[in-house]
Amino acid sequence: MERRTFVSAAVAGGVAVSLSSCGPESSGAAAVGGAPRKKVKWDLASSFPPALDTIHGAAKVMAERVEQLTEGGFKIDVKVPGEIAASNKVFDVVRSGGVQMGHTASYYYIGVNEALAFDTSIPFGLNARQHQAWLHKAGGMELLRELFAKYNIINLAGGNTGTQMGGWFKKEIQSLADLKGLKMRIPGMGGQIMQDLGVNVQNIPGGDVFPALETGSIDAAEWVGPYDDLKLGFNKVAKFYYYPGWWEPGPALSFYIHQGSWEKLPAFYRNALEVACAEASAGMMQEYDAKNPKAFAELKDKGVELRRYPEDLLVAAKAKMDERTTTLVAANPDFAKIHKHWDAFRQASNDWFSTAELGLASFMANK
């Protein structure tokens, strides 16, 4: 069965039920349809600390579902950052075969290939719904699979946070000029654009962001959104909360699988893994949509001062991104190939979304 058809059907419930009713274990092996199968144990290196229960938790959800669907035949042990690899080294350790699986954000690794950013998010790019549509129904996954194959990695969807906030600042940003010399934690292409705008960019792990803000090592930091930001206490060390997160309009995470490990899996286990990843990925977005409104209200009650990025900053950032895109298309064949397909989808999707979705949202915003 074709992969996307299988996963879609499984998430709807039909295949998942059949996978989980395939007979008892026998002689230390999982029995599937009466045929014993060797048990498999994998480790997963996560880029995300357990404190981020929704993001880190997606890997836990995935692992639990794999074990359920295979009736204990296939187990995945989720490791915290540092156990196997540092947060920003998951790509490297999976690529080398040092671990069978990882959970990370591909834009952490644009130093390897800028085209990897398409797997997560491009500044001023696709929102979460658009990204999922491009990835799973418009041909995006096929293009990304070609890219990841160069690095011995199979990529599966690993969640999405939805449009993120624009970060925490210790001082108010009233114009583009206020960015000059500011020390900010921000990864990916968003960090590159901020650097172009005069920011002193710091790419530090999530667990170090709060103490860096608290001690003044950095002046600002982006993270995710209200639920995670409140949980990590950023409102205690920075007063101004900015939006929109123009660099992450629909940032997706991914499960990485080492090519050799994938090829050794029985087809049944592969299918179970795809189903579990698809369920965990969809569940992350649902969780954030459920948790963020309450956290957002709580942050406002605590006196956080919301600010929209100044117009001149947004205009300048978009212009810098356009310049960078032109350069990358000319210099990087992988980037150019994916961008051509991605941008055609983006333009058509924006035309539709700006008519129906934005039209209604604009009217309803203050009703």
VENRARA-V818034 format. One record per backbone hydrogen bond with DSSP energy under -0.5 kcal/mol. NH is the residue of the N-H (numbers start at 0). CO is the residue of the C=O. Records with the same first field share a line. If there is no record, write none. Layout:
# VENRARA-V818034
NH = CO / CO
This chain:
# VENRARA-V818034
5 = 1
6 = 2
7 = 3
8 = 4
9 = 5
10 = 6
11 = 7
12 = 8 / 9
13 = 8
14 = 8
15 = 9
16 = 12
17 = 13
18 = 14
19 = 15
20 = 17
21 = 18
25 = 28
28 = 25
29 = 36
30 = 23
31 = 29 / 34
32 = 21 / 30
33 = 21
34 = 31
35 = 33
36 = 29
38 = 27
39 = 72
41 = 74
43 = 76
44 = 100
45 = 43 / 78
46 = 102
51 = 48
52 = 50
55 = 51
56 = 51 / 52
57 = 53 / 54
58 = 54 / 55
59 = 55
60 = 56
61 = 57
62 = 58
63 = 59
64 = 60
65 = 61
66 = 62
67 = 63
68 = 64
69 = 65
70 = 67
71 = 66
72 = 69
74 = 39
76 = 41
77 = 75
78 = 43 / 76
81 = 84
82 = 79
83 = 79
88 = 85
89 = 86
92 = 88
93 = 89
94 = 90
95 = 91
96 = 93
97 = 92
98 = 92
100 = 42
101 = 255
102 = 44
103 = 253
107 = 104
108 = 105
109 = 106
111 = 108
112 = 108
115 = 112
116 = 113
117 = 114
118 = 115
119 = 116
120 = 116
123 = 245
124 = 121
127 = 248
130 = 126
131 = 127
132 = 128
133 = 129
134 = 130
135 = 131
136 = 132
137 = 132 / 133
139 = 133
140 = 134
142 = 138
143 = 139
144 = 140
145 = 141
146 = 142
147 = 143
148 = 144
149 = 145 / 146
150 = 147
151 = 148
152 = 147
153 = 256
155 = 254
157 = 252
160 = 250
163 = 247
164 = 223
165 = 241
166 = 241
167 = 220
168 = 239
169 = 218
173 = 171
177 = 174
178 = 175
179 = 176
180 = 197
181 = 178
183 = 181 / 199
184 = 219
185 = 183 / 201
190 = 186
191 = 187
192 = 188
193 = 189
194 = 190
195 = 191
196 = 192
197 = 194
198 = 193
199 = 181
200 = 198
201 = 183
203 = 201
207 = 204
208 = 205
209 = 205
211 = 207
212 = 208
213 = 209
214 = 210
215 = 211
216 = 211
217 = 211
218 = 182
219 = 182
220 = 167
221 = 184
228 = 224
229 = 225
230 = 226
231 = 227
232 = 228 / 229
233 = 228
235 = 232
236 = 233
237 = 233
238 = 168
239 = 168
240 = 304
241 = 166 / 239
242 = 306
244 = 163
245 = 243
247 = 244
251 = 119
252 = 158
253 = 103
254 = 155
255 = 101 / 253
256 = 153
257 = 99
258 = 151
261 = 257
262 = 258
263 = 259
264 = 260 / 261
268 = 265
269 = 265
270 = 266
271 = 267
272 = 268
273 = 269
274 = 270
275 = 271
276 = 272
277 = 273
278 = 274
279 = 275
280 = 276
281 = 277
282 = 278
283 = 279
284 = 280
285 = 281
286 = 282
287 = 283
288 = 284
289 = 285
290 = 286
291 = 287
294 = 290
295 = 291
296 = 292
297 = 293
298 = 294
299 = 295
300 = 296
301 = 297
302 = 299
303 = 298
304 = 238
305 = 303
306 = 240
308 = 242
312 = 309
313 = 309
314 = 310
315 = 311
316 = 312
317 = 313
318 = 314
319 = 315
320 = 316
321 = 317
322 = 318
323 = 319
324 = 320
325 = 321
326 = 322
327 = 323
328 = 324
329 = 325
330 = 326
331 = 327
332 = 330
335 = 331
336 = 332
337 = 333
338 = 334
339 = 335
340 = 336
341 = 337
342 = 338
343 = 339
344 = 340
345 = 341
346 = 342
347 = 343
348 = 344
349 = 345
350 = 346
351 = 347
352 = 348
353 = 349
354 = 350 / 351
355 = 351
357 = 352
359 = 355
360 = 356
361 = 357
362 = 358
363 = 359
364 = 360
365 = 362
366 = 363
